[in-house]
Amino acid sequence: MNILLTGAAGQLGSELIPLLSRLGNVTATDRSKPVLLVENWVGLDISDAGKLEILLNRLQPELIINAAAYTAVDHAEANPDTAFAVNATLPGSLARWVKRNDAHLIHYSTDYIFDGSSARPYREMDVPNPQNVYGDSKLAGERAIEASGCKHAILRTSWVYSSHGKNFVLSMLELARKGLLLKVVDDQRGCPTWARNLALASSTVVENWQNPAGENANGVFHYCDNQTLSWYDFARMIFKFAVKAGLLDKVPDLMPVPSSQFPQPATRPKWSVLDTSRIDEVFKIQPASCDQSVQAVISEIGARE
């Protein structure tokens, strides 16, 4: 199977590369090279529709995994055109190519398509109501894919982190080493998700598609790890394991604060917990342990230091 992976240099893309390499011939693309060495690498700004079409027609991938995304939530408020180009126009273009060429597409979306007013975990069919440009652009991408009629799986996820790139775990460790009192938001709740677990879920979807009995499993699916935390709870977990691993001498001074103390350009949902029962029913994918995942990431970070 020929596989095209976009966004290969990002947190998720870097985790996908070794898994996809077991399933087929992977061509990876991004504007900058990934951390891992990739045999088939194409440097490309995939927002260039003409060059992307040339690449697709040359490679003829049977599977496209679109891990490319504009994820700068606050910057998106001032740059909506860029956010929509990457998060909506690009997925739509990929989906239409996939439809014309009878291929498959995996795309990633976000908990931020919801407004945070639910009293229970969000299900796939709950009505979206984004509260910021980023969420609007990701929802537009979902709808463009669905409108194409292509074979696809859209995996909505939340609060992605890993041992590399830019994320909450690395930011918290950097701030903790400065020895300051850390104020962390305690009124936004979601499910932190290790990029590797999302990559493993993705590879399981592909393996199911390779089985004739599962090749027509399409649509939107939620995947996140198994604990609901506030950002403050998440920070406490990070520091607990960081001290245990010797990355920090002690847990820094922490203070839980409301979102109102950190005004930001983009509104965040107060509750963005995702219900993962459908992906379990269709693909037998169950949420991974948040505790074990954070501990594994801390160990990876420690191994590099």
N, C-alpha and C positions, 0 to 999 in steps of 0.2 A: 504494500500500500504506500502510495506517495502522500506525504503529509506536509502541509505548509503551516508553520507556526509563526504568527505575528506577535509583536511585543516580546520577543525572545529574551531581551536584556533585562526585563523587569523581574519583580519578585516571583510572580507566578510563572512567567516564561522560563526562568532559570530552573525552576523545579520541574517543569514539564519536559524539558529536553531529554534527560536520561530515561524517563518513563516512556515517552513516545518513540525513542530510538529502539525500544524492544518490540514495537508494534509495526514499524515500517521505516521507510526512507524519509528522514526528516530534513526539510529545508527550513532554516530559521532566518527570520528577518526582523530588523529593527534599525533605528537610526544609529545606535552605538552597539558595540559588540557585547555579548553576554559574558558573565563571569566564567562560565564553562566553555571549554573549547568545543566548537561545532564544526564538523567536517563540511557540511553544506551551508555556508553562511552567505547571505545577501544583504548588504547594507542598503537600506531603502527607507525613505520617508513615505510610508504607505498612504499618507493623505494625498499624494500625487496619483490621482486616479488613472492617468494614462500609463505611468510606469507600472502601477500595480496590475493593470489589465494585461500588459505585456508579460509580466512575470507569471501570472496565472495561466495564460495561454501557453507559455513555454513549459511550465512544470506539469500542468494538468493534474493537480492534486485530487485525490479521491476524498480527502479529508482536510478541511481548514479549521485550525483552532485559533481563534482570534483573542489573544491575550493583550492586545494593544488597547490602551484606554487613556483618556485624559482624566486624571484622578485628583488634580489640584482643586479641591472643592471650593475654597475661598477665591482663588484666582479665576475660576470659571464665571463668577458673578460679573467680573469686568471683561471677560474674554468669551462671551457666549458663542461667537462664531467658531472659534477654535474648538471649544468643547463639543459643539454639535458636529463639526467636521469629523472629529475622531470618534466620538461616541455614537453618532447616529448615521451620518452619511456613509462612512466607511463600512460599518456592518451591513448596511443596506446594499452597497455595491458588492460585497462579498457574497451575500445571500442570493442576489440575482444571478451571479456567476455560478454559484453552487446549484441553483435550480436549473439553469440552462445545461449544465454538464452532469447532472444526476450524481452529485457528490453529497457530502455531509458537512455540517458546520456545527462547531461548538463555540459559543459566545458567552461572555460573563457580564452579569449585571449586578445590581446592588440593592441593599436594604433601603437606600435613600430614595427609592421610588415611592415609599410610603411616608405618611405624614406623622407617624408616631402616636396616633390617638387610640390605637387598639388596646383592648384589655387582655388580649391573648396573642400568642405567636401568629405572625402573618402567614396565611396560606397563599398558594400560587394564584388562586382566583380572586383574592381580595382586591378591591378597587384601589388602584394607585392614586396617589395625590402628592407628587413631589413638592418639597418646600424650598428648593433651590435649583439653580441652573444645572448643576451637575446631575441631580436626579431627573430633571426634565430631559436632558440630553440622553441619559441612559435609557429612559423609558421610550424615547423616540427611536433609539436603536433597536430595542425589543420589537416595537411595532413594525419597523421596516423589515426585520427578519421574518416576522409572522406574515406580513403582507406578501412576501416573495413566494410563499408556498414551498420553500425548500425543506429538505430533511435537516432538522436541527435540534439541538438541545441548548437552551439558554439556562445557565446556572447562576442564579442569584446567590450572593454571598455577603459577608459582612466583616468589617474590622480586620482586614488581612494583614498579617505580619510575617516576618521571616528573620533569618540571621543576617540578611544583607539588604541593601537598598535603603529606602527611607520609610520608617514605620514607627509606631508608638513604642515598641520594645526598645529599639536602639535609641530613640529620643529620650526615654526615661532613664536609661543607663547613663547616657551622656550628662543629663542634668543632675543625676544623683552624685556623680563624681565631683561636682562643683561644690558640694557641701551646703547647699541652700535649702531653706524650707520650700517644699514643693506643694503647690496648690493644684489639686486635680479635680476635675468635674465629676460630680457624684449623682447627677440627675439625668444622665443619658445612659440607657442600658441597651446592650446588644450582645452578640456572641463572637468573641475573638476567634479568628480562624487562621490556622497555620497554612501558609501557601502550599506546603507540601501535601497537606491533607486534601486541599482543593484539587491539586494536580492528580493525586491518587484517585479521587472521585471521577475526574475527567477521563483518566485512562480506563477505569471500570466501565464508563459509558461507552467508550470506543470498543472495548472487548465485547460488550453486549451487542453492539451493532454488528460486529463481525459474525455473530451467531444469527442464523436465519430467523430464529424465533424472536429476536429482539431488534431486528434491523429497522422496524417501523416505530420504535418508541421515540416520539417527538414531543416538543413543547418546552414549557418552563418548569424548572425544578429548583428547589431551595437546598443549598448545602451550607452548613456552618458547623463549627465544633460544638461540644455538648453542654457548655455552661453559659448562663446568662449573667453578665457582670456589668457594673458601671465602670467608667474609665478609672475611677478611684480604686475599685476592687481589683481591676486588671493590674494597675500599678503595684498594689500590695503583693499580688501574686508574683509579678516579675521580680520584685526586690527580694522576696522570700527565697526564690530559687537562685538569684544572683549572689546572695550572701552564702547560701549553702555551697555554691560552686566556687566561691572565693573571688568572684568578680567585684564584690563590694565588701568592705569591712563590716558594715552595719546597714540596717534599713534606714534610709534617710527620713528626716522629719516630713510627715505628710499631713496635709489638711484637706478634707473634702469640702468642696465649694459648689455652689449652683452655677449653671451656665451663664447666668446674668453677670457674673464676675469676669467672664471672658467674652465680651462682645466680639462677634466675628461677622464678616460680610455675608456668609451663607448660614441660613438657619439649619440646624441639625434636628432630626427627629429625637424626641425624648425616649421613645420605645421603638426599637427596630429589630426585635427578636423574630427569627424566621422559623416556621414549622417545617421540619424536614421529613415528615412522614411519607410524602409522595415519592421522593427519590429512593426511599427504602422499599416502598411497595413495588416500584417499577424496576429498579436496578439492584436492589438488595444492598444499598449503600447506607451505612449507619454513621452517625456523627462520631468523630474521634474524640478522645479525652482531651479536654482543654488543659488540665493539670500536666499530663504527660507531654503534651505538645510544647507548652511553654518551657518546661524543664529541658526538653530536647533542644530547643532553640538556644536557650542559655548555654547549654553544653557546647553547641556548635560555636557560639561566639567565644566562649572560653578557650576552645581548642585553637582558635586563631590568634589569641593574645599571648 
